[in-house]
């Protein structure tokens, strides 16, 4: 008895088996040694077709004529199932098995005020252990515990259980959670962002803000522009009608649509006939800073005050009556009145020389900067976590908090600025520029700066031509 019919049917079955096995093993390999739901569907289909084919073949063998039966004429249509048709059915079954889930399985939910993940799952009649599994995930999945009104969740639900969830928690990142063999598994997809440079220019007729807006700059870019040249230009006092500016900046696009403006890449300001230029440079460690075309830093090596929004309660003086000691004593620093717990910032990049308690300073931090400069921060209530002698700090980093330890009558910060061991008035001392780029980095900077400076030249020429004679 020929169970599987003639050679044509056998060939079709062999091809079907190969197609199934190939797809199953590819899926097994891509899934890291596990069968995905798609593979399991393929295996079930394979088992069903194998059983159906065997039953059909047995039926035909029972009903087939004996060897003495009249032979069918050669031109009569064959009752064997054509191999090509069998292939087509098998390929269709495989395609259906590995196809993405239909759109009808997805439910879109917009979060309302006061709603949480558990509320959403209750509304969709999903079991509590599903949302509890999501709540236990770490990494970016923690965003699911901080849902905001207006956020969108998309959920794929099969048989009353959550199989998959997507959540775009910002413009660039989408959280994807799927049910796997070991429970819920989360991953984050990052959108491809296109960065385009654009340029604009303008003339000062009213103010930097008014004319910056007229040129198409938003408030953030205008503030960044002013900050770039703030060391050389007082934008409140030095501006004159007819001053010109040009800016080259990034625009960020996602799927062809503009998301927002990015960083300033290069900028120019011609103030009272003097040209000032700045170019952004991204270092190997990812840090960003702005330099002149020759590689000189545009920022100072120090910020002027270590405490934000504080008033000077006692200035620098060589002759001051000490309120506690009741003697005439030099006050070789500046006191900034501020509430206990106010953050204190390092005024420049430095190495921690001392952190602890010392005499009348109380709790104090002493920083050693390059160029034989030392800064002192006294009367602190506590130190920043992890701060210790020998550690490195960056300009603007929080190093401690205002207090009134040591010889202090009220909460304040005592700040000193010493050059070669000699106290200087922190309010009036000339602050040095940050160090320029080294020769090796300067070569990289100039390669980046050259095309940006050319764009500034184009913007400046366009503005000059528009102004006319």
C-alpha positions in Angstrom: 0.0 0.0 0.0 1.4 3.4 -1.0 0.5 5.6 1.9 1.6 9.0 0.5 0.4 8.6 -3.1 2.5 9.1 -6.1 5.9 10.8 -6.4 4.3 14.3 -7.1 2.4 14.2 -3.8 5.5 12.9 -1.9 7.6 15.8 -3.4 5.0 18.3 -2.3 5.0 16.8 1.3 8.8 16.9 1.4 8.8 20.6 0.3 6.2 21.4 2.9 8.2 19.8 5.6 11.3 21.7 4.5 9.4 25.0 4.5 8.0 24.4 8.0 11.3 23.2 9.4 13.3 26.0 7.9 10.9 28.7 9.4 10.8 27.0 12.8 14.6 26.7 13.1 15.1 30.3 11.9 12.7 31.5 14.6 14.4 29.2 17.2 17.8 30.7 16.3 16.6 34.4 16.4 14.8 33.9 19.7 18.0 32.7 21.4 17.1 29.1 21.8 13.4 29.4 22.6 10.3 28.8 20.5 8.3 32.0 20.1 4.4 32.0 19.9 4.8 32.2 16.1 6.9 29.0 16.0 4.5 27.2 18.3 1.7 28.1 15.9 3.7 26.7 13.0 4.3 23.4 14.8 0.6 23.0 15.5 -0.3 23.7 11.9 2.4 21.2 10.8 0.9 18.5 13.1 -2.6 19.2 11.9 -1.6 19.0 8.2 0.5 15.8 8.8 -2.5 14.1 10.4 -4.9 15.3 7.7 -2.5 14.1 4.9 -2.0 10.7 6.5 -5.8 10.2 7.0 -6.4 11.3 3.4 -3.7 8.9 2.0 -5.1 6.0 4.0 -8.6 6.7 2.8 -7.4 6.8 -0.8 -5.4 3.5 -0.3 -8.5 1.8 0.9 -10.7 3.0 -2.0 -8.0 2.6 -4.7 -8.7 0.0 -7.5 -6.8 -3.3 -7.6 -3.9 -4.0 -9.9 -6.3 -5.5 -12.5 -8.4 -2.3 -12.8 -8.6 -0.5 -16.1 -5.9 2.0 -16.5 -7.0 5.7 -16.7 -6.5 7.3 -20.1 -3.4 9.4 -20.3 -5.4 12.6 -21.1 -7.8 12.2 -18.2 -7.3 14.7 -15.4 -5.3 13.4 -12.5 -7.0 13.0 -9.1 -3.6 13.4 -7.3 -3.3 16.8 -5.4 -1.0 19.0 -7.6 2.4 19.7 -5.9 2.2 23.4 -6.9 -1.1 23.9 -5.2 0.1 22.1 -2.1 3.1 24.4 -2.0 0.8 27.4 -2.2 -1.3 26.3 0.7 1.8 25.5 2.9 3.3 28.9 2.1 0.1 30.6 3.0 -0.2 28.8 6.3 3.4 29.8 7.2 2.8 33.4 6.3 -0.4 33.5 8.4 1.5 31.9 11.3 4.4 34.4 11.4 2.4 37.5 10.4 2.1 40.3 13.0 -1.0 40.3 15.1 -4.0 41.9 13.4 -4.9 45.5 14.3 -8.1 44.4 15.9 -6.1 42.9 18.8 -4.7 46.3 19.8 -6.5 48.7 22.1 -5.4 52.4 22.5 -5.9 54.1 25.8 -5.3 57.8 26.6 -4.5 58.4 30.3 -6.8 60.8 32.1 -6.1 62.8 35.2 -5.7 60.6 38.3 -5.5 57.4 36.3 -2.9 54.8 36.9 -1.9 51.5 35.3 -4.1 49.5 37.7 -7.1 51.7 36.8 -6.6 51.1 33.1 -6.3 47.3 33.6 -9.5 47.3 35.7 -11.3 49.1 32.9 -10.1 46.6 30.3 -11.0 43.7 32.7 -7.4 42.4 32.7 -6.2 40.4 35.6 -4.4 42.2 38.4 -1.3 40.1 38.1 -0.7 41.4 34.6 -0.3 45.0 35.7 1.6 43.9 38.8 4.1 42.1 36.6 4.6 45.4 34.7 5.0 47.4 37.9 7.9 45.1 39.0 9.9 45.7 35.9 12.9 48.1 36.3 14.8 50.3 33.9 12.7 52.4 31.5 9.6 50.3 32.5 9.5 52.5 35.6 7.9 55.2 33.5 4.7 53.1 33.7 4.5 53.9 37.4 4.6 57.7 36.5 1.9 58.0 33.9 0.6 61.5 33.1 -2.7 62.8 31.8 -2.6 62.7 28.0 -0.1 59.8 27.7 -1.0 57.0 25.2 -0.8 53.3 25.9 -1.3 50.7 23.2 -2.2 47.2 24.5 -2.5 43.9 22.6 -4.9 41.7 24.4 -5.6 38.0 23.5 -7.9 35.8 25.5 -8.4 38.4 28.2 -4.6 38.6 28.9 -2.1 41.3 28.0 0.3 40.0 25.4 2.1 43.2 24.5 2.2 46.9 25.5 3.8 50.0 23.9 4.3 53.4 25.5 6.1 56.4 24.0 7.3 58.0 27.2 9.1 60.9 25.4 9.6 62.1 21.8 12.6 59.8 21.2 11.9 56.6 23.2 9.2 54.0 23.1 8.8 51.3 25.8 7.8 47.9 24.5 6.7 45.1 26.8 6.0 41.6 25.6 4.9 38.4 27.3 7.7 35.8 27.0 8.3 32.3 28.3 9.7 33.9 31.5 7.0 36.5 32.0 6.9 40.1 30.9 10.1 41.3 29.1 10.7 45.1 28.4 12.9 46.8 25.8 13.2 50.4 24.7 13.2 51.5 21.1 15.0 54.8 20.2 13.7 56.8 17.3 16.1 57.9 14.5 16.6 61.6 14.9 17.7 63.7 11.9 19.7 66.8 12.8 19.7 69.7 10.4 21.6 72.9 10.7 20.0 76.1 9.8 21.0 79.8 10.1 19.5 83.1 10.7 20.7 86.7 11.3 19.4 90.0 12.4 20.1 93.6 13.3 19.6 95.2 16.7 16.8 97.8 16.4 15.1 97.5 19.8 16.5 94.7 22.0 18.2 91.3 21.7 15.0 89.6 22.6 12.7 91.5 20.3 15.1 91.3 17.3 16.1 87.7 18.1 12.4 86.7 17.9 12.1 88.7 14.7 14.9 86.6 13.3 13.1 83.4 14.3 15.0 82.5 17.5 13.1 81.2 20.5 13.6 82.4 24.1 16.0 79.5 25.0 18.3 80.2 22.0 18.4 83.9 22.7 19.4 83.3 26.3 22.0 80.8 25.3 23.3 83.3 22.7 23.6 86.0 25.4 25.3 83.6 27.7 28.0 82.8 25.1 29.2 86.4 24.9 28.3 87.5 28.4 31.9 87.6 29.5 32.7 90.3 26.8 29.4 92.1 26.3 27.0 93.6 28.8 23.7 93.1 26.8 22.0 95.5 29.1 24.4 98.4 28.6 26.6 97.8 25.6 24.0 97.2 22.8 23.8 99.8 20.1 21.3 100.2 17.3 22.8 98.6 14.2 24.7 95.9 16.0 24.4 92.6 14.0 24.1 89.0 15.0 24.2 85.6 13.2 23.4 82.2 14.5 23.8 78.6 13.2 21.8 76.1 15.2 20.4 72.6 15.0 16.8 71.6 14.2 15.7 68.1 15.3 13.4 66.1 13.0 11.6 62.8 13.6 9.9 61.0 10.6 10.4 64.1 8.6 8.6 66.4 11.1 10.4 69.0 13.1 10.4 68.3 16.8 12.2 71.2 18.3 15.3 73.4 18.0 18.6 72.0 19.2 21.9 73.6 20.3 23.6 76.6 18.9 26.5 75.4 16.7 28.1 78.7 16.0 27.3 82.3 16.7 28.5 85.8 15.9 27.8 89.2 17.4 29.2 92.5 16.0 29.0 95.0 18.8 30.1 98.6 18.2 32.0 97.3 15.1 33.9 94.6 17.0 33.3 91.0 15.9 32.8 88.2 18.5 32.5 84.6 17.4 31.7 81.3 19.2 31.8 77.7 17.9 30.6 74.6 19.7 32.9 71.7 20.2 32.0 68.2 21.6 34.9 66.6 23.4 35.6 62.8 23.3 33.9 62.4 26.7 30.7 64.0 25.3 31.0 67.3 27.1 30.2 70.4 25.1 31.8 73.8 25.3 32.2 76.9 23.1 35.4 78.4 21.9 36.6 81.3 19.8 37.8 80.4 16.3 41.4 80.2 17.7 40.4 77.6 20.3 40.2 80.0 23.3 37.4 79.1 25.8 34.6 81.6 26.0 33.7 80.8 29.6 35.7 81.8 32.6 37.5 79.3 34.7 35.3 80.4 37.7 31.8 81.5 38.3 31.5 84.6 40.4 29.3 83.4 43.2 28.9 79.9 44.8 25.3 80.4 46.0 22.3 81.2 43.8 20.0 84.0 44.7 21.9 85.0 47.8 22.7 88.5 49.1 26.1 89.6 50.5 25.7 90.1 54.2 29.4 91.0 54.8 31.9 92.0 52.3 35.7 91.7 51.9 37.5 94.0 54.3 40.9 94.2 56.0 39.3 96.0 59.0 36.0 94.7 60.3 34.6 94.4 63.8 34.1 90.6 64.4 30.5 90.1 65.8 31.5 87.2 68.1 35.1 87.9 69.0 34.5 91.6 69.5 37.8 92.6 68.0 38.9 94.4 64.9 39.8 91.7 62.5 40.2 91.4 58.7 37.4 89.7 56.9 39.3 88.1 54.0 36.2 86.7 52.2 32.6 87.4 51.4 29.6 86.2 53.4 26.4 85.2 51.5 23.3 85.1 53.6 21.1 82.1 52.7 18.8 79.7 54.4 20.3 76.5 56.0 20.4 73.8 53.4 20.9 76.1 50.4 23.2 74.3 47.9 26.8 75.5 47.6 28.4 75.2 44.2 32.1 74.8 43.3 33.1 78.0 41.5 35.6 76.1 39.3 37.0 72.7 38.3 39.2 71.5 41.2 40.5 68.8 43.4 39.2 68.6 47.0 42.1 69.7 49.2 40.2 69.4 52.6 36.7 68.5 53.7 35.8 68.4 57.4 35.7 70.7 60.4 38.4 73.4 61.0 38.3 76.0 63.8 36.2 79.1 63.2 35.2 77.9 59.7 33.1 75.1 61.2 32.4 72.6 58.5 34.5 73.6 55.5 35.5 72.6 52.0 38.8 73.7 50.5 39.4 73.3 46.8 42.7 73.5 44.9 42.4 74.8 41.3 44.9 75.0 38.5 47.0 78.2 38.4 47.7 78.3 42.2 44.2 79.3 43.0 42.4 78.0 46.1 38.7 78.6 47.2 37.3 78.1 50.6 33.6 77.4 51.6 32.9 77.7 55.4 30.1 77.4 58.0 28.5 74.5 56.1 25.7 72.5 57.5 26.7 69.3 55.7 28.7 68.0 52.7 27.5 66.6 49.4 27.3 62.8 49.3 30.5 61.2 48.2 32.7 64.3 48.6 36.1 63.4 50.1 39.7 64.7 50.1 41.3 64.0 46.8 38.1 63.8 44.7 37.6 65.9 41.6 34.7 68.4 41.2 33.4 70.3 38.2 32.5 73.9 38.0 28.9 74.4 39.3 28.8 71.0 41.0 27.0 71.0 44.4 29.7 70.3 47.1 27.9 71.3 50.3 25.0 73.1 51.9 24.7 76.4 53.8 24.7 76.3 57.6 26.0 78.2 60.7 28.7 75.9 62.1 31.9 77.4 63.6 31.9 81.2 64.4 28.6 82.2 62.9 25.6 84.1 64.3 23.2 83.1 61.5 23.1 80.8 58.5 25.4 82.0 55.7 28.3 80.9 53.5 31.8 82.3 54.0 33.6 82.2 50.7 37.3 83.0 50.1 39.4 83.3 46.9 43.1 82.9 47.3 45.8 83.4 44.6 49.3 82.0 45.5 48.0 82.0 49.1 47.0 85.6 49.2 43.4 86.5 49.8 41.6 88.4 47.0 38.2 90.0 47.0 35.9 87.4 45.3 33.6 90.1 44.0 36.2 92.2 42.2 39.1 89.8 41.4 39.7 89.4 37.6 38.6 85.8 36.8 40.8 84.0 34.4 39.5 82.4 31.3 39.2 78.6 31.2 42.2 76.9 29.7 42.4 76.8 25.9 42.4 73.5 23.9 45.6 71.6 23.7 47.3 71.2 20.3 45.9 67.8 19.5 42.4 68.7 20.4 42.8 72.0 18.6 43.3 70.2 15.3 40.0 68.3 15.8 38.2 71.6 16.8 39.4 73.5 13.7 38.1 70.7 11.4 34.7 71.0 13.1 34.8 74.8 13.2 35.7 75.5 9.5 32.3 74.7 7.9 30.4 76.4 10.7 32.4 79.6 10.4 31.7 79.5 6.6 28.0 79.3 7.4 28.4 82.4 9.7 30.1 84.2 6.8 27.2 83.3 4.5 24.6 84.5 7.1 26.6 87.7 7.7 26.9 88.4 4.0 23.2 87.8 3.5 22.3 90.2 6.3 24.6 92.8 5.0 23.1 92.5 1.5 19.6 92.7 2.9 20.5 95.9 4.8 21.6 97.5 1.5 23.6 100.7 1.1 
